[in-house]
């Protein structure tokens, strides 16, 4: 897997979220550099878990959609004397 990379705008947004969390939930201030370092730590150490979960969810959705399409196709079948 390629390392997870965020655009400058995404990084700013994530850093802001971390700073907000520290302020609101922990009643502490964290600077932009430590917040970005924490974000990078999570991306490197835990990013693959979140990425894989997204893949599993996407696979389940595609499987369900394929089942739905298959059901729709069977619904179009015309009656014949031939049995499957």
URDARA-V235412 format. One record per backbone hydrogen bond with DSSP energy under -0.5 kcal/mol. CO is the residue of the C=O (numbers start at 0). NH is the residue of the N-H. E is the energy in kcal/mol with one decimal. If there is no record, write none. Layout:
co & nh & e
CO & NH & E
CO & NH & E
//
This chain:
co & nh & e
6 & 10 & -2.8
7 & 11 & -2.4
8 & 12 & -2.3
9 & 13 & -2.8
10 & 14 & -2.9
11 & 15 & -2.3
12 & 16 & -2.1
13 & 17 & -2.4
14 & 18 & -2.7
15 & 19 & -2.7
16 & 20 & -2.4
17 & 21 & -2.6
18 & 22 & -2.3
19 & 23 & -3.2
20 & 24 & -2.9
20 & 25 & -1.0
21 & 25 & -0.9
21 & 27 & -2.2
22 & 26 & -0.5
30 & 34 & -2.1
31 & 35 & -2.4
32 & 36 & -2.4
33 & 37 & -2.4
34 & 38 & -2.3
35 & 39 & -2.5
36 & 40 & -2.2
37 & 41 & -2.4
38 & 42 & -2.5
39 & 43 & -2.7
40 & 44 & -2.9
41 & 45 & -2.5
41 & 46 & -1.0
42 & 46 & -0.7
45 & 48 & -0.8
45 & 49 & -1.5
46 & 50 & -2.8
47 & 51 & -2.9
48 & 52 & -2.0
49 & 53 & -2.0
50 & 54 & -2.0
51 & 55 & -2.8
52 & 56 & -2.4
53 & 57 & -2.3
54 & 58 & -2.8
55 & 59 & -2.3
56 & 60 & -2.1
57 & 61 & -2.6
58 & 62 & -2.7
59 & 63 & -2.3
60 & 64 & -2.6
61 & 65 & -2.6
62 & 66 & -2.2
63 & 67 & -2.4
64 & 68 & -2.5
65 & 69 & -2.6
66 & 70 & -2.4
67 & 71 & -2.3
68 & 72 & -2.5
69 & 73 & -2.4
70 & 74 & -1.9
71 & 75 & -0.8
72 & 75 & -1.2
72 & 76 & -0.5
73 & 76 & -1.1
//
